Amino acid sequence: MSVQTWTWILVGLTFALYFGIAIWARAGSTKDFYVAGGGVSPLANGMATAADWMSAASFISMAGLISFMGYDGSVFLMGWTGGYVLLALLLAPYLRKFGKFTVPDFIGDRYYSNTARTVAVICALIVSFTYVAGQMRGVGIVFSQFLQVDINLGVIIGMSVVLVFAFLGGMKGITYTQVAQYCVLIFAFMVPAFFISMQMTGNPIPQIGMGGKLEGGAYLLDKLDTLHTQLGFNEYTDGTKSTWDVFAITLALMVGTAGLPHVIVRFFTVPKVKDARKSAGLALLFIAILYTTAPAIAVFARTNLIETVSEQQYSEIPEWFKNWEDTGLIAWSDKNNDGKIQYVAGSAIDGKKPVYTSERGAHGERMISNANAEVNELYVDRDIMVLANPEIAKLPNWVIALVAAGGLAAALSTAAGLLLVISTSISHDLIKKQLKPNISEKGELMAARIAILVAIIIAGLFGIYPPGFVAAVVALAFGLAAASFFPAIILGIFDKRMNKQGAIAGMIVGITLMLFYMIRYKTGLIGVMDPRPASEWWFGTSPEGFGTVAMIVNVVVSVVVSRMTAAPPADVQEIVENIRIPSGAGEASSH
């Protein structure tokens, strides 16, 4: 059967499974909708958390980033896995013991202020919408290639699917759907890795195969270093970032992880504090399976890509290349008219994406109008490396289709979690807690569902008009979470003296500073049309790493302001003392 037929079958079966679970797990109360009734087992919650955590950025983009960045891409591995450890040890058990549905709920009650709650809601919306933009784009990319539909139509289909299980079941439907999605995505990620590792090195375990020898006796990484240097790139195993920037990006990703509202809320779905600890440990194990495999997939994909396309005649190029060319995620411009693909260091095009013309070139290639004068003729979008990897390695069609189903599972699971955060921030933290305290449970549930509907439409627009490739957008979301939430949460747990004035000032200063830097140096909308160059970065800090600087500023502002203003009430200080005592705790409460 063809790849497209296999894809329709596997995607259809997985979607039918998700819909079935959504119908079975319909939410009948706000507690079901917000925290799945608080009765999810640690094993199920661990798998759901892993699926929530491993987004399209983890599944689709991370290995793609590493395959292009080499050693520099290790910041994503260190930051995202280290951040999860930070979350599991420092935040999850204490927040679960505090017993609130949402991060803004914790901040509003801990800092005895609706102003703090409102600031937290605004931060949650900014972080979640930035993050969900990457997920919806990932959905569009998968649909466009494997189901042969336009990327924008793919985004709309993805929106519709998420709407069903998020709208019907809330956290209850999302949780059990995510358990299924974890099984799908991890199977889809690992099967091609086993195949390709065995094919290239004779070892089926990809983590070992990456450091293994090829048929001729040379080490795989040595061969990749040689291929890189021959093409004018830096050695794959050498880094180009400064030590400070590596540290800043890693720390921003770590503390951003610990401040992500859609991951934190997962720990409110289990019955007890000890279950929160167990599910955190299990989730870390489930996440590690993918994260330790990603560098191996990056190495395999990069080696296969270079060997397949470099110096090849376009007329002899494999069919997968032309299929991806039709999606606009690969482009070739024959700058020296020799019919060969010249793939060397440097940009192949002016601008971030190829701009195609209506006519075909002399060799049948799609013509682009924004090719530049540099020697490099090949443009490859990093987001396709995992998805195209099985095709490049000539794996069976069902494996290629399986990867498509896995990519959709990863993107949809995280999108659903993020949309629920957006929904609960509006229905629970704004409407129930502030605007309309006497709203009935039925009315609150309806408000939550309407909020999800609006959020999905906005998320779809972000997917259709994306601000950048998937992992870059997601990395910036982590910076925003680091700059806003993390200091307020960690100081709220461990500093009795932290008061509402300090928390509010810190969150506002932190997220404003991060937004300014992100817009100024990533999108170039402030003062100039183009992003400012790296030579103008503050302290040599990239936009992805600036969350660390903004977080430090947030902490300093929070502590200084809190020490200059009145101490929190005695009952709040007592609550802070109590949530650090590792004893039993009651159910998550909306009150």
MARSE-829042 format. One record per residue (C-alpha): residue in three letters; x, y, z. Coordinates in steps of 0.02 Angstrom, whole numbers, padded with zeros to 5 digits, always signed. Layout:
<rs>
AlaXYZ
...
</rs>
This chain:
<rs>
Met+00000+00000+00000
Ser+00055+00180-00029
Val+00114+00296+00109
Gln-00044+00399+00091
Thr-00158+00247+00110
Trp-00063+00188+00264
Thr-00071+00364+00335
Trp-00259+00376+00313
Ile-00279+00206+00398
Leu-00165+00241+00547
Val-00220+00421+00573
Gly-00402+00368+00554
Leu-00383+00229+00684
Thr-00295+00342+00810
Phe-00422+00482+00786
Ala-00565+00357+00811
Leu-00480+00304+00973
Tyr-00466+00485+01032
Phe-00648+00522+00990
Gly-00705+00364+01079
Ile-00611+00411+01236
Ala-00680+00589+01229
Ile-00859+00524+01222
Trp-00827+00398+01362
Ala-00744+00528+01474
Arg-00870+00670+01456
Ala-00855+00797+01596
Gly-01010+00813+01704
Ser-00943+00940+01829
Thr-00815+01081+01839
Lys-00704+00965+01942
Asp-00706+00838+01800
Phe-00674+00978+01675
Tyr-00531+01061+01772
Val-00441+00916+01860
Ala-00522+00755+01793
Gly-00614+00733+01958
Gly-00447+00724+02052
Gly-00447+00534+02039
Val-00320+00491+01902
Ser-00195+00353+01946
Pro-00009+00398+01954
Leu+00030+00283+01805
Ala-00105+00360+01694
Asn-00058+00534+01751
Gly+00126+00499+01717
Met+00087+00447+01538
Ala-00032+00593+01513
Thr+00097+00715+01583
Ala+00229+00645+01466
Ala+00112+00667+01317
Asp+00066+00842+01375
Trp+00249+00882+01394
Met+00314+00804+01233
Ser+00239+00924+01108
Ala+00264+00945+00923
Ala+00425+01035+00972
Ser+00489+00877+01058
Phe+00428+00754+00927
Ile+00448+00853+00766
Ser+00571+00993+00799
Met+00696+00946+00933
Ala+00788+00813+00832
Gly+00777+00931+00682
Leu+00857+01070+00782
Ile+00995+00955+00844
Ser+01024+00887+00669
Phe+01061+01064+00606
Met+01141+01138+00762
Gly+01241+00986+00816
Tyr+01319+01012+00987
Asp+01231+01180+01006
Gly+01065+01089+01006
Ser+01108+01003+01169
Val+01039+01155+01262
Phe+00863+01093+01221
Leu+00898+00920+01291
Met+00978+00987+01450
Gly+00852+01125+01478
Trp+00692+01028+01446
Thr+00741+00871+01543
Gly+00825+00967+01684
Gly+00674+01079+01698
Tyr+00560+00932+01721
Val+00668+00870+01867
Leu+00656+01045+01941
Leu+00467+01041+01923
Ala+00450+00868+02000
Leu+00561+00907+02152
Leu+00529+01089+02192
Leu+00353+01131+02135
Ala+00232+00989+02097
Pro+00208+00914+02272
Tyr+00190+01084+02356
Leu+00069+01152+02228
Arg-00034+00992+02240
Lys-00041+01010+02429
Phe-00098+01190+02412
Gly-00246+01113+02320
Lys-00296+01235+02183
Phe-00352+01201+02005
Thr-00237+01323+01914
Val-00076+01422+01929
Pro-00169+01590+01932
Asp-00279+01515+02070
Phe-00122+01475+02172
Ile-00049+01648+02142
Gly-00215+01736+02180
Asp-00237+01645+02347
Arg-00054+01640+02398
Tyr-00036+01826+02367
Tyr-00212+01865+02435
Ser-00247+01977+02286
Asn-00361+01975+02134
Thr-00238+02093+02050
Ala-00103+01959+02066
Arg-00228+01831+02000
Thr-00268+01941+01849
Val-00084+01971+01810
Ala-00057+01782+01821
Val-00204+01752+01703
Ile-00130+01873+01575
Cys+00040+01787+01590
Ala-00042+01615+01570
Leu-00132+01672+01412
Ile+00026+01747+01336
Val+00131+01592+01374
Ser-00003+01470+01318
Phe-00045+01558+01154
Thr+00141+01573+01111
Tyr+00164+01388+01146
Val+00006+01329+01057
Ala+00056+01421+00898
Gly+00197+01295+00875
Gln+00081+01148+00904
Met-00047+01199+00774
Arg+00090+01232+00646
Gly+00158+01057+00680
Val-00014+00984+00646
Gly-00022+01080+00481
Ile+00150+01019+00427
Val+00105+00836+00458
Phe-00063+00847+00369
Ser+00010+00941+00221
Gln+00140+00810+00183
Phe+00059+00646+00226
Leu-00123+00680+00182
Gln-00079+00792+00034
Val-00181+00941+00095
Asp-00133+01124+00112
Ile-00043+01167+00275
Asn-00180+01290+00322
Leu-00316+01159+00292
Gly-00213+01040+00399
Val-00216+01167+00541
Ile-00406+01181+00526
Ile-00427+00991+00532
Gly-00315+00985+00687
Met-00418+01123+00770
Ser-00577+01022+00740
Val-00504+00863+00816
Val-00441+00952+00973
Leu-00608+01039+00991
Val-00700+00873+01006
Phe-00603+00796+01150
Ala-00564+00960+01241
Phe-00741+01030+01225
Leu-00827+00869+01279
Gly-00715+00804+01415
Gly-00608+00948+01480
Met-00464+00882+01584
Lys-00549+00713+01605
Gly-00564+00685+01418
Ile-00392+00760+01385
Thr-00306+00653+01518
Tyr-00364+00485+01451
Thr-00341+00541+01271
Gln-00162+00590+01315
Val-00128+00416+01385
Ala-00173+00345+01213
Gln-00075+00483+01126
Tyr+00081+00444+01228
Cys+00074+00262+01173
Val+00053+00316+00992
Leu+00189+00448+00991
Ile+00323+00348+01083
Phe+00294+00195+00971
Ala+00300+00306+00817
Phe+00462+00390+00875
Met+00553+00231+00925
Val+00511+00111+00782
Pro+00603+00209+00645
Ala+00746+00241+00766
Phe+00768+00052+00791
Phe+00757+00020+00604
Ile+00883+00156+00554
Ser+01006+00117+00695
Met+01009-00065+00641
Gln+01023-00014+00458
Met+01170+00104+00485
Thr+01269+00028+00629
Gly+01203-00150+00653
Asn+01145-00105+00830
Pro+00956-00091+00857
Ile+00972+00022+01010
Pro+00983+00200+00940
Gln+01069+00276+01093
Ile+01212+00152+01070
Gly+01204+00154+00879
Met+01236+00342+00876
Gly+01409+00313+00949
Gly+01438+00153+00852
Lys+01538+00106+00698
Leu+01478+00099+00518
Glu+01505-00046+00400
Gly+01675+00018+00346
Gly+01739+00030+00526
Ala+01728+00220+00546
Tyr+01629+00293+00689
Leu+01463+00371+00636
Leu+01497+00537+00725
Asp+01672+00548+00648
Lys+01595+00523+00476
Leu+01466+00659+00509
Asp+01603+00779+00568
Thr+01697+00744+00406
Leu+01543+00771+00298
His+01510+00935+00389
Thr+01684+01005+00368
Gln+01688+00955+00184
Leu+01531+01058+00156
Gly+01598+01208+00252
Phe+01495+01185+00411
Asn+01567+01181+00586
Glu+01604+01007+00652
Tyr+01442+00928+00710
Thr+01515+00886+00882
Asp+01583+01063+00912
Gly+01481+01207+00983
Thr+01477+01387+00922
Lys+01379+01470+01062
Ser+01464+01562+01205
Thr+01468+01475+01374
Trp+01356+01611+01445
Asp+01224+01591+01309
Val+01223+01402+01329
Phe+01198+01426+01516
Ala+01063+01560+01489
Ile+00962+01457+01364
Thr+00975+01299+01469
Leu+00921+01388+01628
Ala+00780+01481+01539
Leu+00714+01315+01471
Met+00731+01233+01642
Val+00640+01365+01744
Gly+00519+01395+01601
Thr+00474+01210+01610
Ala+00444+01225+01796
Gly+00330+01374+01764
Leu+00225+01302+01622
Pro+00043+01308+01679
His-00018+01165+01570
Val+00110+01045+01646
Ile+00086+01104+01826
Val-00103+01079+01819
Arg-00076+00893+01783
Phe-00022+00867+01964
Phe-00193+00922+02027
Thr-00277+00773+01942
Val-00212+00640+02064
Pro-00293+00600+02232
Lys-00145+00629+02351
Val+00019+00724+02366
Lys+00118+00561+02362
Asp+00030+00518+02198
Ala+00091+00684+02127
Arg+00269+00632+02170
Lys+00245+00459+02094
Ser+00168+00524+01933
Ala+00310+00652+01917
Gly+00439+00512+01929
Leu+00347+00402+01805
Ala+00325+00547+01683
Leu+00513+00580+01691
Leu+00546+00398+01645
Phe+00422+00406+01499
Ile+00496+00570+01438
Ala+00675+00505+01449
Ile+00636+00368+01321
Leu+00606+00500+01187
Tyr+00735+00627+01244
Thr+00880+00504+01247
Thr+00832+00445+01072
Ala+00816+00618+00992
Pro+01005+00649+00973
Ala+01024+00481+00887
Ile+00883+00519+00764
Ala+00964+00689+00732
Val+01129+00606+00687
Phe+01048+00474+00577
Ala+00939+00602+00486
Arg+01081+00726+00458
Thr+01199+00593+00390
Asn+01067+00519+00275
Leu+01012+00690+00211
Ile+01188+00745+00165
Glu+01231+00580+00081
Thr+01065+00575-00014
Val+01057+00751-00086
Ser+01230+00829-00088
Glu+01304+00835-00265
Gln+01160+00731-00332
Gln+01079+00766-00500
Tyr+00905+00835-00471
Ser+00838+00720-00607
Glu+00896+00570-00502
Ile+00837+00634-00333
Pro+00719+00517-00235
Glu+00531+00544-00240
Trp+00524+00597-00056
Phe+00622+00755-00099
Lys+00497+00810-00231
Asn+00350+00771-00115
Trp+00422+00883+00021
Glu+00464+01013-00110
Asp+00278+01025-00148
Thr+00244+01071+00034
Gly+00367+01216+00027
Leu+00477+01141+00164
Ile+00620+01097+00047
Ala+00680+01207-00096
Trp+00819+01196-00226
Ser+00882+01335-00337
Asp+01007+01286-00473
Lys+01121+01437-00458
Asn+01261+01371-00571
Asn+01147+01281-00697
Asp+01233+01113-00681
Gly+01079+01014-00628
Lys+01164+00960-00466
Ile+01111+01003-00289
Gln+01249+01104-00207
Tyr+01226+01089-00018
Val+01357+01190+00077
Ala+01364+01312+00223
Gly+01268+01474+00203
Ser+01090+01527+00168
Ala+01010+01469+00005
Ile+00877+01604+00006
Asp+00842+01782+00061
Gly+00718+01776+00203
Lys+00659+01633+00313
Lys+00551+01536+00189
Pro+00560+01502+00002
Val+00444+01603-00108
Tyr+00386+01494-00252
Thr+00341+01552-00426
Ser+00211+01472-00541
Glu+00333+01404-00669
Arg+00448+01253-00661
Gly+00636+01257-00693
Ala+00735+01172-00830
His+00752+01014-00724
Gly+00570+01011-00668
Glu+00607+01090-00499
Arg+00491+01214-00415
Met+00563+01388-00447
Ile+00591+01509-00304
Ser+00602+01697-00324
Asn+00701+01736-00167
Ala+00861+01638-00199
Asn+01016+01739-00151
Ala+01192+01749-00219
Glu+01270+01626-00096
Val+01336+01459-00159
Asn+01216+01350-00057
Glu+01071+01293-00168
Leu+00969+01192-00043
Tyr+00843+01254+00086
Val+00782+01126+00214
Asp+00655+01169+00349
Arg+00716+01093+00513
Asp+00539+01042+00560
Ile+00537+00905+00428
Met+00691+00807+00483
Val+00600+00682+00595
Leu+00452+00667+00477
Ala+00559+00643+00321
Asn+00689+00532+00408
Pro+00601+00364+00374
Glu+00578+00411+00190
Ile+00760+00464+00172
Ala+00813+00297+00250
Lys+00694+00201+00132
Leu+00595+00121+00273
Pro+00429+00030+00239
Asn+00278+00138+00201
Trp+00187+00089+00361
Val+00332+00158+00465
Ile+00324+00323+00372
Ala+00137+00332+00405
Leu+00164+00286+00588
Val+00278+00437+00610
Ala+00140+00548+00540
Ala+00017+00478+00667
Gly+00145+00505+00806
Gly+00178+00684+00755
Leu-00008+00721+00759
Ala-00026+00637+00930
Ala+00116+00743+01002
Ala+00049+00907+00933
Leu-00133+00874+00977
Ser-00099+00814+01155
Thr-00003+00971+01202
Ala-00122+01086+01109
Ala-00267+01012+01210
Gly-00176+01041+01375
Leu-00134+01220+01330
Leu-00310+01259+01272
Leu-00378+01193+01437
Val-00262+01312+01531
Ile-00327+01456+01426
Ser-00506+01400+01457
Thr-00489+01379+01646
Ser-00394+01543+01663
Ile-00543+01633+01588
Ser-00690+01533+01660
His-00620+01495+01834
Asp-00493+01631+01874
Leu-00577+01778+01789
Ile-00764+01740+01785
Lys-00789+01629+01940
Lys-00660+01709+02053
Gln-00682+01891+02004
Leu-00818+01944+01883
Lys-00962+01831+01933
Pro-00929+01739+02098
Asn-01109+01673+02110
Ile-01107+01588+01939
Ser-01182+01412+01944
Glu-01076+01260+01910
Lys-01173+01232+01749
Gly-01141+01412+01697
Glu-00955+01398+01737
Leu-00943+01237+01636
Met-01026+01323+01488
Ala-00908+01472+01504
Ala-00759+01352+01505
Arg-00820+01269+01345
Ile-00852+01434+01257
Ala-00677+01492+01309
Ile-00602+01333+01233
Leu-00695+01364+01070
Val-00629+01543+01057
Ala-00454+01488+01108
Ile-00450+01353+00972
Ile-00498+01481+00838
Ile-00358+01599+00895
Ala-00235+01454+00905
Gly-00281+01404+00728
Leu-00244+01580+00666
Phe-00072+01568+00749
Gly-00045+01404+00658
Ile-00095+01480+00490
Tyr+00011+01636+00518
Pro+00156+01565+00619
Pro+00288+01676+00700
Gly+00430+01553+00661
Phe+00476+01369+00654
Val+00398+01261+00788
Ala+00540+01239+00913
Ala+00594+01422+00908
Val+00418+01479+00951
Val+00408+01352+01092
Ala+00578+01403+01161
Leu+00515+01582+01174
Ala+00361+01520+01269
Phe+00478+01444+01397
Gly+00569+01610+01413
Leu+00403+01696+01446
Ala+00357+01566+01579
Ala+00528+01584+01659
Ala+00515+01774+01662
Ser+00339+01778+01736
Phe+00279+01625+01832
Phe+00430+01536+01903
Pro+00489+01670+02027
Ala+00310+01701+02090
Ile+00283+01514+02118
Ile+00451+01469+02194
Leu+00455+01621+02308
Gly+00273+01590+02352
Ile+00319+01416+02415
Phe+00487+01450+02499
Asp+00481+01633+02555
Lys+00352+01674+02690
Arg+00395+01859+02677
Met+00351+01870+02492
Asn+00196+01979+02478
Lys+00073+02030+02343
Gln+00162+02193+02299
Gly+00325+02101+02265
Ala+00244+01962+02163
Ile+00141+02080+02056
Ala+00287+02197+02022
Gly+00403+02051+01981
Met+00282+01967+01859
Ile+00243+02129+01768
Val+00426+02181+01752
Gly+00483+02005+01704
Ile+00358+01970+01566
Thr+00366+02148+01497
Leu+00555+02139+01484
Met+00548+01968+01400
Leu+00415+02023+01276
Phe+00514+02179+01232
Tyr+00673+02081+01201
Met+00584+01944+01105
Ile+00498+02067+00989
Arg+00651+02178+00970
Tyr+00777+02040+00931
Lys+00667+01903+00857
Thr+00531+01988+00756
Gly+00596+02166+00737
Leu+00430+02254+00761
Ile+00494+02386+00884
Gly+00582+02530+00798
Val+00638+02433+00644
Met+00564+02309+00524
Asp+00699+02176+00540
Pro+00758+02087+00699
Arg+00913+02167+00772
Pro+01075+02070+00739
Ala+01161+01957+00864
Ser+01300+02086+00887
Glu+01173+02196+00978
Trp+01110+02063+01100
Trp+01119+02119+01282
Phe+01265+02033+01371
Gly+01279+01919+01218
Thr+01113+01835+01266
Ser+01004+01762+01127
Pro+00814+01789+01134
Glu+00794+01604+01181
Gly+00909+01630+01331
Phe+00846+01800+01386
Gly+00714+01720+01496
Thr+00857+01691+01620
Val+00898+01876+01628
Ala+00714+01925+01642
Met+00688+01794+01778
Ile+00835+01862+01880
Val+00764+02038+01863
Asn+00594+01972+01918
Val+00669+01890+02074
Val+00767+02047+02121
Val+00615+02161+02096
Ser+00502+02040+02192
Val+00617+02025+02342
Val+00660+02210+02351
Val+00480+02269+02336
Ser+00417+02140+02461
Arg+00548+02195+02589
Met+00499+02377+02567
Thr+00313+02344+02594
Ala+00205+02262+02728
Ala+00227+02076+02768
Pro+00088+01955+02713
Pro-00052+01919+02839
Ala-00014+01790+02973
Asp-00137+01663+02900
Val-00050+01670+02730
Gln+00120+01643+02812
Glu+00047+01494+02905
Ile-00016+01419+02740
Val+00159+01436+02667
Glu+00230+01343+02818
Asn+00099+01205+02803
Ile+00119+01167+02617
Arg+00303+01124+02647
Ile+00260+00991+02776
Pro+00261+00821+02685
Ser+00102+00750+02759
Gly-00067+00702+02684
Ala-00176+00828+02597
Gly-00357+00847+02549
Glu-00437+00853+02379
Ala-00404+00990+02253
Ser-00531+01124+02286
Ser-00609+01262+02184
His-00644+01363+02341
</rs>
